[in-house]
Amino acid sequence: MVQIWDPSILEAADAARGARVGPAAGASKRFPTRLETAFACAAPMPPPGEVLLYVPNLIGYGRLAAIIYGFHGDGVFDSAPLTFLLLYALNMALDGIDGAAARRLNQTSAFGAWLDVVVDNLGRTLLWCRVAPAVGPWICCLEWTTFSCTHTLGAGWKMDFGTAPGIVMRVMANGFYTALGVWAIAGLHCLPLLIYSQSHTAEILQAAPAPFQPFAGSAEGLAVVTEVLEYGWWVLAAGRALVAAVELWFVWSHIRWLCEGSDEEEKKK
């Protein structure tokens, strides 16, 4: 089977469409990315049944099972916070493994990319709606709206952001592997977990291993952990605000693209 990311496919895609990669400076029209066209030019994927059983996708199903049990297992979310945090941590750890497995086993797929983001969003949606019912649903709406916009860009959405504002480009530079990008991703994933921990601090400390009990079980220990979580809240909230700025730019960029596309269709008529 031809690899999706074979350089020859990308070269053929460029030759096939004969256009620029992304919008030039000052241009308003967004052109299809090389990666989008490469998907169209690549060799057919295996049968759906085979793709569904790819190892990275099986890992995704395992992540989903951990999330479901964490939220709906008998008393886990409300009465066993340490167990819930361990299950959610397992989900996040597996999130870092499935991509590596896909590349190592040559099992990348459009379905796998979609599943990865959907499981991420499902976990955060359930968490936000439980820990912050007043604002959490709005945060989730923004995340899902952003997903609907970036999904139309295909697998290259992390690399094809054209003439985005400076803050967006700095957050997304090098696939988020920068200080600002890591800060933003930490806020995205960890802020709702920290809020959950704040509301279950005493129970979590009570479940600490025996060697830590003298500190964890004391009033002083509770006060120290509570203060650390409060400072952590501000740090992660700022990171989440960076993500919101990026999300809003992607949504606005997509709206502009839709409106300009509609205008062009009207002109053709």
C-alpha positions as CSV (number, residue, x, y, z in Angstrom):
1,M,0.0,0.0,0.0
2,V,1.3,3.5,-0.9
3,Q,2.0,5.6,2.2
4,I,-0.2,8.7,2.5
5,W,2.8,10.9,3.2
6,D,5.0,9.7,0.4
7,P,6.8,12.8,-1.0
8,S,6.1,11.7,-4.5
9,I,2.4,11.9,-3.8
10,L,2.8,15.5,-2.5
11,E,4.8,16.4,-5.6
12,A,2.1,14.8,-7.8
13,A,-0.6,16.8,-5.9
14,D,1.2,20.1,-6.6
15,A,1.6,19.3,-10.2
16,A,-2.1,18.2,-10.5
17,R,-3.6,21.3,-9.0
18,G,-0.9,23.8,-10.2
19,A,-1.6,26.3,-7.5
20,R,0.0,27.9,-4.5
21,V,0.3,26.3,-1.1
22,G,-2.0,28.3,1.2
23,P,-2.9,32.0,0.7
24,A,-0.2,34.5,-0.2
25,A,0.3,37.5,1.9
26,G,-2.6,39.9,1.4
27,A,-4.7,37.4,-0.5
28,S,-8.2,36.6,0.8
29,K,-8.9,33.3,-0.9
30,R,-7.8,30.2,0.8
31,F,-6.5,27.5,-1.5
32,P,-6.6,23.8,-0.8
33,T,-3.5,22.6,1.0
34,R,-1.0,20.1,-0.4
35,L,-2.1,17.6,2.2
36,E,-5.8,17.9,1.2
37,T,-4.9,17.3,-2.4
38,A,-2.5,14.5,-1.5
39,F,-5.4,12.6,0.2
40,A,-7.3,12.9,-3.0
41,C,-4.4,11.7,-5.1
42,A,-3.2,8.9,-2.8
43,A,-3.8,5.3,-3.4
44,P,-7.1,3.9,-2.0
45,M,-7.2,3.0,1.7
46,P,-7.8,-0.6,2.8
47,P,-11.4,-1.8,3.4
48,P,-13.2,0.0,6.2
49,G,-13.2,-3.1,8.4
50,E,-9.4,-3.2,8.3
51,V,-9.0,0.5,9.1
52,L,-11.4,0.2,12.0
53,L,-9.1,-2.5,13.5
54,Y,-5.9,-0.6,13.1
55,V,-3.8,-0.7,16.3
56,P,-4.0,3.1,16.9
57,N,-7.8,3.0,16.4
58,L,-8.0,0.2,18.9
59,I,-6.1,2.4,21.3
60,G,-8.7,5.1,20.7
61,Y,-11.5,2.7,21.6
62,G,-9.6,2.0,24.8
63,R,-9.4,5.7,25.6
64,L,-13.1,6.0,25.0
65,A,-13.8,3.0,27.4
66,A,-11.6,4.7,30.1
67,I,-13.6,7.9,29.7
68,I,-17.0,6.2,29.8
69,Y,-16.1,4.2,32.9
70,G,-14.6,7.2,34.6
71,F,-17.8,9.2,34.2
72,H,-20.4,6.5,34.4
73,G,-18.8,3.8,36.5
74,D,-20.6,3.3,39.8
75,G,-19.5,6.2,42.1
76,V,-16.2,6.8,40.3
77,F,-16.6,10.4,39.4
78,D,-18.3,11.6,42.6
79,S,-16.9,9.3,45.2
80,A,-13.5,8.0,44.0
81,P,-11.7,11.1,42.6
82,L,-8.3,9.4,42.6
83,T,-9.6,6.6,40.5
84,F,-11.2,9.0,38.1
85,L,-8.0,11.0,37.8
86,L,-6.0,7.8,37.1
87,L,-8.5,6.8,34.4
88,Y,-8.4,10.2,32.8
89,A,-4.6,10.2,33.0
90,L,-4.6,6.8,31.2
91,N,-6.8,8.3,28.5
92,M,-4.3,11.2,28.1
93,A,-1.3,8.8,28.1
94,L,-2.8,6.7,25.4
95,D,-3.5,9.8,23.4
96,G,0.3,10.3,23.2
97,I,0.8,6.6,22.1
98,D,-1.8,6.2,19.4
99,G,-0.1,8.7,17.0
100,A,3.3,7.2,17.5
101,A,1.8,3.7,16.9
102,A,0.1,4.9,13.7
103,R,3.4,6.2,12.3
104,R,5.5,3.3,13.4
105,L,3.0,0.7,12.0
106,N,2.2,2.8,8.9
107,Q,-1.4,2.8,10.0
108,T,-2.3,6.4,9.5
109,S,-5.9,7.1,8.4
110,A,-8.4,9.9,8.1
111,F,-10.7,7.9,10.4
112,G,-7.9,7.6,13.0
113,A,-7.2,11.4,12.9
114,W,-10.9,12.1,13.3
115,L,-11.4,9.5,16.1
116,D,-8.4,11.0,18.1
117,V,-9.9,14.5,18.2
118,V,-13.5,13.2,18.8
119,V,-12.3,11.2,21.9
120,D,-10.4,14.3,23.1
121,N,-13.4,16.5,22.8
122,L,-15.8,14.0,24.3
123,G,-13.7,13.6,27.4
124,R,-13.3,17.4,27.8
125,T,-17.0,18.0,27.1
126,L,-18.1,15.6,29.8
127,L,-15.6,17.0,32.2
128,W,-16.4,20.7,31.6
129,C,-20.1,20.2,31.8
130,R,-19.7,18.5,35.3
131,V,-17.1,20.8,36.9
132,A,-18.2,24.2,35.5
133,P,-21.9,23.9,34.4
134,A,-22.3,27.6,34.0
135,V,-19.4,28.2,31.5
136,G,-18.3,24.7,30.6
137,P,-20.9,24.0,27.9
138,W,-19.9,27.3,26.1
139,I,-16.2,26.2,26.2
140,C,-17.3,22.9,24.7
141,C,-19.4,24.6,22.0
142,L,-16.3,26.6,20.9
143,E,-14.2,23.4,20.8
144,W,-16.7,21.5,18.7
145,T,-17.2,24.5,16.4
146,T,-13.4,24.7,15.9
147,F,-13.3,21.0,15.2
148,S,-15.9,21.4,12.5
149,C,-13.9,24.2,10.9
150,T,-10.4,22.6,11.1
151,H,-11.7,19.2,10.0
152,T,-12.4,20.7,6.5
153,L,-8.7,21.4,6.2
154,G,-7.8,17.8,6.4
155,A,-4.7,16.5,8.2
156,G,-2.7,19.7,7.4
157,W,-4.7,22.0,9.6
158,K,-1.8,22.3,12.1
159,M,0.6,23.4,9.3
160,D,-1.6,25.5,6.9
161,F,-2.7,28.6,8.8
162,G,-1.7,31.1,6.2
163,T,-1.5,34.8,7.4
164,A,-2.8,34.2,10.9
165,P,-2.2,36.8,13.6
166,G,1.2,36.6,15.4
167,I,-0.2,35.1,18.6
168,V,-1.8,32.3,16.6
169,M,1.4,31.5,14.7
170,R,3.5,31.5,17.8
171,V,1.1,29.2,19.6
172,M,1.0,26.7,16.7
173,A,4.6,27.0,15.6
174,N,6.4,23.6,15.3
175,G,3.1,21.7,15.9
176,F,2.7,23.3,19.4
177,Y,6.2,22.2,20.4
178,T,7.2,25.5,21.8
179,A,6.9,27.1,25.3
180,L,3.8,29.0,24.3
181,G,2.3,26.0,22.5
182,V,2.9,23.7,25.5
183,W,1.4,26.3,27.8
184,A,-1.7,26.5,25.6
185,I,-2.1,22.7,25.3
186,A,-1.6,22.3,29.1
187,G,-4.5,24.8,29.7
188,L,-6.6,23.0,27.1
189,H,-6.3,19.6,28.7
190,C,-5.5,20.2,32.3
191,L,-7.7,23.2,33.4
192,P,-10.9,21.2,33.8
193,L,-8.9,18.5,35.6
194,L,-7.5,21.0,38.1
195,I,-11.0,22.4,38.7
196,Y,-12.2,18.9,39.4
197,S,-9.2,18.4,41.8
198,Q,-10.1,21.6,43.6
199,S,-13.5,20.3,44.5
200,H,-12.1,16.9,45.7
201,T,-8.9,18.0,47.3
202,A,-9.6,16.5,50.7
203,E,-10.7,13.1,49.3
204,I,-7.6,12.9,47.0
205,L,-5.3,13.7,49.9
206,Q,-7.0,11.0,52.0
207,A,-6.2,8.5,49.3
208,A,-2.5,9.4,49.2
209,P,0.0,6.5,49.8
210,A,0.9,5.9,53.5
211,P,4.4,7.6,53.3
212,F,2.6,10.9,52.4
213,Q,-0.2,10.6,54.9
214,P,1.5,12.6,57.7
215,F,1.5,15.6,55.3
216,A,-1.5,14.8,53.2
217,G,-3.7,14.2,56.3
218,S,-2.8,17.4,58.1
219,A,-4.5,20.7,57.9
220,E,-1.3,22.3,56.8
221,G,-1.0,19.9,53.9
222,L,-4.5,20.6,52.8
223,A,-3.8,24.4,52.9
224,V,-0.6,24.0,50.9
225,V,-2.2,21.9,48.2
226,T,-5.2,24.2,48.0
227,E,-2.9,27.2,47.5
228,V,-0.9,25.5,44.8
229,L,-4.1,24.6,43.0
230,E,-5.2,28.2,43.1
231,Y,-2.0,29.4,41.6
232,G,-2.2,26.6,39.0
233,W,-5.7,27.7,38.1
234,W,-4.4,31.1,37.0
235,V,-1.6,29.6,35.0
236,L,-3.8,27.1,33.2
237,A,-6.6,29.6,32.7
238,A,-4.2,31.8,30.8
239,G,-3.1,28.9,28.7
240,R,-6.7,28.1,27.9
241,A,-7.3,31.7,26.9
242,L,-4.5,31.3,24.4
243,V,-6.3,28.3,23.0
244,A,-9.5,30.3,22.8
245,A,-7.8,33.0,20.8
246,V,-6.5,30.3,18.3
247,E,-10.0,28.7,18.2
248,L,-11.7,32.0,17.5
249,W,-9.3,32.8,14.7
250,F,-9.9,29.4,13.0
251,V,-13.7,29.9,13.3
252,W,-13.5,33.4,11.9
253,S,-11.2,32.3,9.1
254,H,-13.6,29.5,8.2
255,I,-16.6,31.9,8.2
256,R,-14.7,34.2,5.8
257,W,-13.8,31.3,3.5
258,L,-17.5,30.2,3.4
259,C,-18.7,33.7,2.7
260,E,-16.1,34.4,0.0
261,G,-16.9,30.9,-1.5
262,S,-20.6,31.8,-1.6
263,D,-19.8,35.1,-3.4
264,E,-17.8,33.3,-6.0
265,E,-20.5,30.8,-6.6
266,E,-23.0,33.6,-7.1
267,K,-20.7,35.3,-9.6
268,K,-20.4,32.1,-11.6
269,K,-24.2,31.9,-11.8
